[in-house]
Amino acid sequence: MGATSDLVGFSLGLTNPPEQVLRAATRHLIDTLGVVVAGLGQGVAAQLAPLQPEGGLPLPGRPGARAAADHAYLCGTAAHGLELDDGYREGSVHSGVAVVPALLVEALSRPVAGRDLLVAMAAGYETCCAVAATLHPALRDRGFHPTSTVGPLGAALGVARLRGFDGALTERALGLAASEAGGLFAFLGGGGEVKRLHGGLAARGGLMAARLAEAGVTAPEGILERPSGYAQAFGGVAPGAFSLSLPPVARWRMTDCYIKPHACCRHLQPAMEAMIAAQAKLGVTAEEVTGVEVETYSIAAAHAGTGWGDMATAQLSFPYVLAQALYKGRAALADFGAEARGEGLAEALSPRLTIRASEEMDALYPGQRPARVTVRAGDRSAEVFAPEASGSPDIPVTDAAIEEKFLGLVAPAVGDQAAADWLRALWSIGTAQDAGAVLVGRVAELGLSD
C-alpha cells in the first residue's frame, strides 16, 4: 500500500461526488472550453495546428478535426495559450489544461454521459491538485513546471475513470503517465512561448498513457512512491515517504480552484489588484504616480526581472503587467499584443517600480498569495494588502462572470447566438446523454438551440 494505491482507490470509489464538486466541475469545464476556443485561433496553438494532419475528431468551436493524440495536444496548448486558464494556488498547477482536453477526446471518441464526464473531471483535477500541493514548492524549486509535470497524472487518471479501468489498469496508466511528466520553468527568463505547449504535452501524455495501458503496455507499480519513482525524481522525496491526503478524508481541492479574470500570470494578479485599489485611493493618474512598491512572496517576486519581448513573456512580466494596470486599469488579452507592447508603458513605469520578496509574505504562501502594494504621488501614499486575487474561493467569480468570459471568448469564433446556445447546453451537461456533441458546440442537432 502507498500513495499510488491510495490514488487508485480514490478513483475507483468515486461514484457519487458531492453536488458542489459536480457544480465546480461544470463551471471549470465552461471556463476551460471558452479559453480553448479562443486559444485555437491565435498564438502557439495557431502555429501548431498547420503542423498536424486532419483527423476524425472535430475541434470545439473551430473548423477542422484531428486524431486523438493531436487533438489533445492542440486543445491543451490552446487552453494554456492565453494565460486565462484555471488553477490551484496550493500546488501552483493548472489542472484544466491537462484534464479537460484529454476527456474531450474521450467524449468525442465514443458516447459518454455528461455526469460520467464530470465525475472523471473531478478525479483528474483532484489528482493534479493533490500531487502538486504535496510536492510544492520542492518540484518548482527543482526547475519543473507543475502543470506539465503533474498534468499527465491527472489526465491519465481522469481518462482511466471515464473508461472504467479496474485498479491494476489504472495503476498501469499512472505508471506510464509518470514517464510523460516534464517541462522546465526556464521560460521565466525569456522564450515564454514554450510554456504554452506544456498544457498540450500534459493532455496528450495522460491520454496516451491511459490508452497504452489498455493496449497492454506495462509500467512500474507504485510509481509515485517507489525508488527512482515520481516523488523522488521530481520532489526529492525519499522512497516510500510520499503520501497523499484525499477525499473524503481531506477537503475537495476542486472546489478551491480559481478561475482567472485577468490575462496574465496568477502570481502577479494580487499585486495588480492591490495597486489599482491603492491608485484609486489616491485618486491620481498614472503620470502623477512617483513610485510603486510591491512586497510579495519569493515565487511571485521572481517575475520582477522578466521582460516583455513577446506576448507570452509579457504575460509573465511583473513590470509589464503592473504598467498596464496602472495606465489602463486592466490586463486584458489586447494589452499584450505587439501594438500594446510598443506603447512604452512598462518602460515608463520601471524607474518608479520596486518589487521585493519578504519573509513575512513567504510565510503566508501558499495558504495565501499575498502582496502589499504602496503607491506614492509626491508626499502622499496609499497602501493596500491583498491576500489573494479575485477568482479564488475567497473572492469567487459569479456564474454571470463565467458566462461573460465564455461569451467574450467564444462569440467571435461562432457568433453571438451560437455561443449563447452552446453556453446554455454546457450548464446542463450533467444530464446530457451524449457529452461529446455538447462539448464541441453541436447544440442544434441536440435540439437545444432556439
C-alpha positions as CSV (number, residue, x, y, z in Angstrom):
1,M,0.0,0.0,0.0
2,G,1.2,3.5,-0.7
3,A,0.3,6.8,-2.4
4,T,-0.3,5.2,-5.7
5,S,-2.7,2.7,-4.3
6,D,-4.5,5.4,-2.4
7,L,-5.0,7.4,-5.5
8,V,-6.2,4.4,-7.5
9,G,-8.6,3.6,-4.6
10,F,-9.9,7.1,-4.6
11,S,-10.7,7.0,-8.3
12,L,-12.4,3.6,-8.2
13,G,-14.6,4.6,-5.2
14,L,-15.6,7.9,-6.7
15,T,-19.2,7.1,-7.7
16,N,-21.2,9.9,-6.1
17,P,-19.2,13.1,-5.6
18,P,-20.8,15.9,-3.6
19,E,-23.1,18.2,-5.7
20,Q,-20.8,21.2,-5.0
21,V,-17.9,19.2,-6.7
22,L,-20.0,18.5,-9.8
23,R,-21.1,22.1,-9.8
24,A,-17.5,23.2,-9.7
25,A,-16.6,20.8,-12.5
26,T,-19.3,22.3,-14.7
27,R,-18.0,25.8,-14.0
28,H,-14.4,24.9,-14.7
29,L,-15.5,23.0,-17.9
30,I,-17.2,26.0,-19.3
31,D,-14.3,28.2,-18.4
32,T,-11.7,25.9,-19.9
33,L,-13.7,25.3,-23.1
34,G,-14.0,29.1,-23.6
35,V,-10.3,29.5,-23.4
36,V,-9.7,26.6,-25.8
37,V,-11.9,28.1,-28.5
38,A,-10.2,31.5,-28.3
39,G,-6.8,29.9,-27.9
40,L,-7.2,27.8,-31.1
41,G,-7.3,31.0,-33.1
42,Q,-4.1,32.6,-32.1
43,G,-0.6,32.3,-30.7
44,V,1.3,29.0,-30.4
45,A,-1.8,26.9,-31.0
46,A,-2.4,28.6,-34.3
47,Q,1.3,27.8,-35.2
48,L,0.9,24.2,-34.1
49,A,-2.4,23.5,-36.0
50,P,-0.9,23.5,-39.5
51,L,1.7,21.0,-38.5
52,Q,-0.9,18.4,-37.7
53,P,-2.8,16.3,-40.3
54,E,-6.6,16.3,-40.3
55,G,-8.3,13.6,-38.3
56,G,-11.7,12.4,-37.2
57,L,-12.4,14.3,-34.0
58,P,-13.9,17.8,-34.5
59,L,-12.3,20.8,-32.8
60,P,-14.6,22.8,-30.4
61,G,-15.9,25.9,-32.0
62,R,-13.5,25.9,-34.9
63,P,-13.3,24.2,-38.3
64,G,-11.2,21.2,-38.7
65,A,-10.7,17.9,-36.9
66,R,-7.7,15.9,-35.5
67,A,-6.8,12.4,-34.5
68,A,-6.9,11.7,-30.7
69,A,-3.3,12.5,-29.7
70,D,-3.1,15.6,-31.9
71,H,-6.5,16.8,-30.7
72,A,-5.4,16.7,-27.0
73,Y,-2.1,18.3,-27.8
74,L,-3.6,21.1,-29.8
75,C,-6.5,21.8,-27.4
76,G,-4.3,21.6,-24.3
77,T,-1.9,24.1,-25.9
78,A,-4.8,26.4,-26.8
79,A,-6.1,26.2,-23.2
80,H,-2.8,27.2,-21.8
81,G,-2.1,29.7,-24.5
82,L,-3.8,32.9,-23.3
83,E,-3.0,32.9,-19.5
84,L,-6.7,32.7,-18.8
85,D,-6.8,29.1,-17.6
86,D,-7.9,28.0,-14.1
87,G,-5.5,26.8,-11.4
88,Y,-4.9,25.7,-7.8
89,R,-2.9,28.0,-5.6
90,E,-1.5,25.5,-3.1
91,G,0.0,23.4,-5.9
92,S,0.7,26.2,-8.4
93,V,-0.8,24.0,-11.1
94,H,-3.2,24.5,-14.0
95,S,-5.3,21.3,-13.9
96,G,-7.9,22.2,-16.6
97,V,-5.4,22.4,-19.5
98,A,-4.4,18.8,-19.0
99,V,-7.6,17.1,-17.8
100,V,-10.3,18.7,-20.0
101,P,-8.6,18.2,-23.4
102,A,-7.9,14.6,-22.6
103,L,-11.5,14.0,-21.5
104,L,-12.8,15.9,-24.6
105,V,-11.0,13.4,-26.8
106,E,-12.7,10.5,-24.9
107,A,-16.1,12.1,-25.2
108,L,-15.7,12.6,-28.9
109,S,-14.4,9.1,-29.5
110,R,-17.5,7.2,-28.1
111,P,-20.8,8.0,-26.4
112,V,-20.1,9.4,-22.9
113,A,-22.8,10.6,-20.4
114,G,-22.3,14.1,-19.1
115,R,-22.4,13.1,-15.5
116,D,-19.7,10.5,-16.1
117,L,-17.6,13.2,-17.7
118,L,-17.9,15.5,-14.7
119,V,-17.0,12.7,-12.3
120,A,-13.9,11.8,-14.3
121,M,-13.0,15.5,-14.5
122,A,-13.3,15.7,-10.7
123,A,-11.0,12.7,-10.3
124,G,-8.4,14.2,-12.7
125,Y,-8.5,17.6,-11.0
126,E,-8.1,16.1,-7.6
127,T,-5.1,14.1,-8.8
128,C,-3.4,17.2,-10.2
129,C,-4.1,19.3,-7.2
130,A,-3.2,16.7,-4.5
131,V,0.1,15.7,-6.1
132,A,1.1,19.2,-6.9
133,A,0.3,20.6,-3.5
134,T,2.1,17.7,-1.7
135,L,5.3,18.4,-3.7
136,H,5.1,22.2,-3.7
137,P,7.4,24.1,-3.7
138,A,10.1,21.4,-4.0
139,L,9.0,20.5,-7.5
140,R,9.1,24.1,-8.6
141,D,12.3,24.8,-6.8
142,R,14.0,21.9,-8.8
143,G,13.1,23.8,-12.1
144,F,10.0,21.9,-13.1
145,H,6.7,23.4,-14.3
146,P,4.0,21.8,-12.1
147,T,1.4,21.9,-14.9
148,S,3.3,19.7,-17.3
149,T,4.9,17.6,-14.6
150,V,1.7,16.8,-12.7
151,G,-0.8,17.2,-15.5
152,P,-0.2,13.9,-17.2
153,L,-1.1,12.1,-14.0
154,G,-4.4,13.9,-13.7
155,A,-5.3,13.5,-17.3
156,A,-4.4,9.7,-17.2
157,L,-6.5,9.2,-14.0
158,G,-9.4,11.1,-15.5
159,V,-9.4,9.0,-18.7
160,A,-9.0,5.8,-16.7
161,R,-12.0,6.7,-14.6
162,L,-14.1,7.6,-17.6
163,R,-13.1,4.3,-19.4
164,G,-14.0,2.3,-16.3
165,F,-10.5,0.8,-15.7
166,D,-10.0,-1.6,-12.8
167,G,-7.3,-1.0,-10.1
168,A,-4.5,-2.7,-11.9
169,L,-5.1,-1.0,-15.2
170,T,-5.5,2.4,-13.5
171,E,-2.2,1.9,-11.7
172,R,-0.5,1.0,-15.0
173,A,-1.9,4.2,-16.6
174,L,-0.3,6.2,-13.8
175,G,3.0,4.3,-14.2
176,L,3.0,5.3,-17.9
177,A,1.9,8.9,-17.3
178,A,4.8,9.4,-14.8
179,S,7.2,8.9,-17.7
180,E,5.4,11.5,-19.7
181,A,6.0,14.1,-17.0
182,G,8.4,17.0,-17.6
183,G,8.6,20.6,-18.6
184,L,11.1,23.2,-17.3
185,F,10.4,26.5,-15.7
186,A,13.2,28.2,-17.6
187,F,10.7,30.2,-19.7
188,L,10.6,32.7,-16.9
189,G,13.9,34.1,-18.2
190,G,12.5,34.5,-21.8
191,G,11.2,32.4,-24.6
192,G,7.9,32.2,-22.9
193,E,6.0,30.6,-25.8
194,V,7.3,27.1,-24.9
195,K,5.1,27.3,-21.8
196,R,2.0,27.2,-24.0
197,L,2.9,23.8,-25.1
198,H,3.1,22.4,-21.6
199,G,-0.7,22.1,-21.4
200,G,-0.8,20.2,-24.6
201,L,2.0,17.9,-23.7
202,A,0.3,17.1,-20.4
203,A,-3.1,16.4,-22.0
204,R,-1.6,14.3,-24.8
205,G,0.7,12.4,-22.4
206,G,-2.1,11.5,-20.0
207,L,-4.5,10.5,-22.7
208,M,-2.0,8.2,-24.4
209,A,-0.8,6.7,-21.1
210,A,-4.3,5.5,-20.4
211,R,-4.8,4.2,-23.9
212,L,-1.4,2.5,-23.9
213,A,-2.2,0.9,-20.6
214,E,-5.4,-0.5,-22.0
215,A,-3.5,-1.8,-25.1
216,G,-1.2,-3.8,-22.8
217,V,1.9,-1.8,-22.4
218,T,3.4,-2.4,-18.9
219,A,4.8,0.1,-16.4
220,P,6.2,0.1,-12.9
221,E,3.8,-0.3,-10.0
222,G,3.7,2.1,-7.1
223,I,5.1,4.8,-9.4
224,L,4.6,7.7,-7.0
225,E,6.5,6.4,-4.0
226,R,8.9,3.7,-5.3
227,P,12.7,4.1,-5.6
228,S,13.5,6.2,-8.6
229,G,9.8,6.9,-8.9
230,Y,7.9,10.1,-9.4
231,A,8.1,11.7,-6.0
232,Q,11.8,11.0,-5.6
233,A,12.6,12.3,-9.2
234,F,10.5,15.4,-9.1
235,G,10.3,16.3,-5.4
236,G,13.4,14.8,-3.8
237,V,11.2,12.6,-1.6
238,A,12.8,9.5,-0.1
239,P,11.4,6.2,-1.5
240,G,8.3,5.2,0.5
241,A,7.9,8.5,2.2
242,F,5.4,10.1,-0.2
243,S,1.8,10.1,0.9
244,L,-1.4,11.8,-0.2
245,S,-4.5,13.0,1.7
246,L,-7.6,12.5,-0.5
247,P,-11.4,13.0,-0.2
248,P,-13.5,12.1,1.7
249,V,-10.9,12.4,4.5
250,A,-9.4,15.6,3.0
251,R,-11.3,18.6,1.7
252,W,-12.1,18.5,-2.0
253,R,-9.5,20.6,-3.7
254,M,-11.5,21.1,-6.9
255,T,-13.8,23.5,-5.0
256,D,-10.8,25.5,-4.1
257,C,-9.5,26.0,-7.6
258,Y,-9.6,29.6,-9.0
259,I,-10.9,31.0,-12.3
260,K,-8.9,33.8,-13.8
261,P,-10.4,37.2,-14.5
262,H,-7.1,38.7,-15.9
263,A,-5.0,37.5,-18.9
264,C,-1.7,37.2,-17.0
265,C,0.2,35.0,-14.6
266,R,-1.7,34.3,-11.5
267,H,1.2,35.2,-9.2
268,L,1.0,38.8,-10.4
269,Q,-2.7,39.3,-10.0
270,P,-3.0,40.1,-6.3
271,A,-0.4,42.8,-6.5
272,M,-2.0,44.1,-9.7
273,E,-5.4,44.4,-8.0
274,A,-3.9,45.9,-4.9
275,M,-2.1,48.6,-6.9
276,I,-5.3,49.5,-8.8
277,A,-7.1,49.9,-5.4
278,A,-4.2,52.0,-4.0
279,Q,-4.2,54.2,-7.0
280,A,-7.9,54.7,-6.7
281,K,-7.5,55.6,-3.0
282,L,-5.1,58.4,-4.0
283,G,-7.2,59.5,-6.9
284,V,-4.2,60.1,-9.2
285,T,-3.4,59.3,-12.8
286,A,-0.5,57.0,-13.8
287,E,1.6,60.1,-14.8
288,E,1.2,61.5,-11.3
289,V,2.4,58.4,-9.6
290,T,6.0,58.8,-8.4
291,G,6.6,55.4,-7.0
292,V,5.1,51.9,-6.7
293,E,6.5,49.5,-4.1
294,V,5.5,45.8,-4.1
295,E,6.2,43.4,-1.3
296,T,5.2,39.8,-2.1
297,Y,6.4,36.2,-1.8
298,S,9.5,34.9,-3.5
299,I,7.9,32.9,-6.3
300,A,6.0,36.0,-7.4
301,A,8.9,38.4,-6.9
302,A,11.0,36.2,-9.3
303,H,8.9,37.6,-12.1
304,A,10.3,41.1,-11.5
305,G,13.1,40.5,-14.0
306,T,11.0,39.0,-16.7
307,G,10.9,41.1,-19.9
308,W,8.2,41.7,-22.4
309,G,9.7,41.0,-25.8
310,D,6.8,38.7,-26.9
311,M,3.2,38.2,-25.7
312,A,3.9,35.0,-23.8
313,T,6.8,36.5,-21.8
314,A,4.9,39.8,-21.2
315,Q,2.1,37.9,-19.6
316,L,4.6,36.7,-17.0
317,S,6.4,40.0,-16.5
318,F,5.7,41.9,-13.3
319,P,6.7,45.3,-14.6
320,Y,4.7,44.9,-17.8
321,V,1.5,43.7,-16.1
322,L,1.7,46.5,-13.4
323,A,2.2,49.1,-16.1
324,Q,-0.9,48.0,-18.0
325,A,-2.9,48.1,-14.8
326,L,-1.6,51.5,-13.7
327,Y,-2.3,53.2,-17.0
328,K,-5.3,51.2,-18.2
329,G,-6.8,49.6,-15.0
330,R,-6.7,46.1,-16.5
331,A,-4.7,43.3,-18.0
332,A,-6.8,42.1,-20.9
333,L,-5.7,40.0,-23.9
334,A,-5.4,43.1,-26.1
335,D,-2.9,44.6,-23.7
336,F,-0.2,42.0,-24.5
337,G,-0.2,42.2,-28.3
338,A,2.6,43.8,-30.4
339,E,0.8,47.2,-30.5
340,A,0.4,47.4,-26.8
341,R,3.9,46.3,-26.1
342,G,5.1,49.1,-28.3
343,E,3.4,51.8,-26.2
344,G,6.3,52.1,-23.8
345,L,4.2,51.9,-20.6
346,A,6.4,49.3,-18.9
347,E,9.5,51.4,-19.8
348,A,7.8,54.4,-18.3
349,L,6.9,52.7,-15.0
350,S,10.1,50.7,-14.4
351,P,12.2,53.5,-13.0
352,R,9.4,54.1,-10.4
353,L,8.8,50.5,-9.6
354,T,10.3,48.4,-6.7
355,I,9.5,44.7,-6.3
356,R,10.8,42.6,-3.4
357,A,10.1,39.4,-1.5
358,S,9.9,39.3,2.3
359,E,9.9,36.6,4.9
360,E,6.5,37.8,6.1
361,M,5.0,37.2,2.6
362,D,6.8,33.9,2.2
363,A,5.4,32.7,5.5
364,L,1.8,33.3,4.2
365,Y,2.3,31.5,0.9
366,P,0.8,29.1,-0.3
367,G,-2.0,29.4,2.2
368,Q,-2.4,32.9,0.6
369,R,-1.0,34.5,-2.4
370,P,-0.1,37.8,-0.7
371,A,1.0,41.2,-1.9
372,R,1.3,44.5,-0.1
373,V,1.5,47.5,-2.5
374,T,2.2,51.1,-1.8
375,V,1.5,53.8,-4.4
376,R,3.1,57.2,-3.9
377,A,2.3,60.5,-5.5
378,G,4.7,63.1,-4.2
379,D,4.4,63.3,-0.4
380,R,1.1,61.3,-0.4
381,S,0.8,57.5,-0.4
382,A,-1.7,54.7,-0.1
383,E,-1.1,51.1,0.9
384,V,-3.2,48.1,0.1
385,F,-2.7,44.5,1.2
386,A,-4.2,41.7,-0.9
387,P,-4.2,38.2,0.5
388,E,-5.4,36.8,-2.9
389,A,-6.8,37.9,-6.2
390,S,-10.4,37.8,-7.4
391,G,-11.5,34.5,-8.9
392,S,-10.3,32.5,-5.8
393,P,-12.6,30.7,-3.4
394,D,-12.1,33.7,-1.1
395,I,-13.2,36.1,-3.8
396,P,-15.1,33.9,-6.2
397,V,-16.3,34.8,-9.6
398,T,-20.1,34.5,-10.1
399,D,-21.8,32.3,-12.7
400,A,-22.6,35.5,-14.6
401,A,-18.9,36.4,-14.7
402,I,-18.1,33.0,-16.1
403,E,-20.8,33.4,-18.7
404,E,-19.5,36.8,-19.7
405,K,-16.0,35.5,-20.1
406,F,-17.1,32.5,-22.1
407,L,-19.3,34.6,-24.5
408,G,-16.5,37.1,-24.9
409,L,-14.0,34.4,-25.9
410,V,-16.4,32.2,-28.0
411,A,-18.7,34.6,-29.7
412,P,-16.0,36.0,-32.1
413,A,-15.5,32.4,-33.4
414,V,-19.0,31.1,-33.6
415,G,-21.4,34.1,-33.4
416,D,-23.4,35.5,-30.6
417,Q,-26.5,33.3,-30.9
418,A,-24.5,30.1,-31.3
419,A,-22.3,31.0,-28.3
420,A,-25.4,31.6,-26.2
421,D,-27.0,28.3,-27.2
422,W,-23.7,26.5,-26.5
423,L,-23.4,28.1,-23.1
424,R,-26.9,27.1,-22.1
425,A,-26.2,23.5,-23.2
426,L,-23.0,23.4,-21.2
427,W,-24.7,24.4,-18.0
428,S,-26.9,21.3,-18.4
429,I,-24.1,18.9,-19.5
430,G,-24.6,16.8,-16.4
431,T,-27.8,15.5,-17.8
432,A,-26.6,15.0,-21.4
433,Q,-26.6,11.5,-22.8
434,D,-24.0,12.5,-25.4
435,A,-21.5,14.9,-23.8
436,G,-19.3,15.0,-27.0
437,A,-21.9,16.8,-29.0
438,V,-22.3,19.4,-26.3
439,L,-18.6,19.9,-25.8
440,V,-17.9,20.9,-29.4
441,G,-21.0,23.1,-29.7
442,R,-23.2,20.9,-31.9
443,V,-26.2,22.0,-29.9
444,A,-28.5,22.3,-32.9
445,E,-28.5,18.6,-33.6
446,L,-29.5,18.0,-29.9
447,G,-32.5,20.3,-30.2
448,L,-31.1,22.8,-27.7
449,S,-30.8,25.9,-29.9
450,D,-33.6,28.4,-30.2
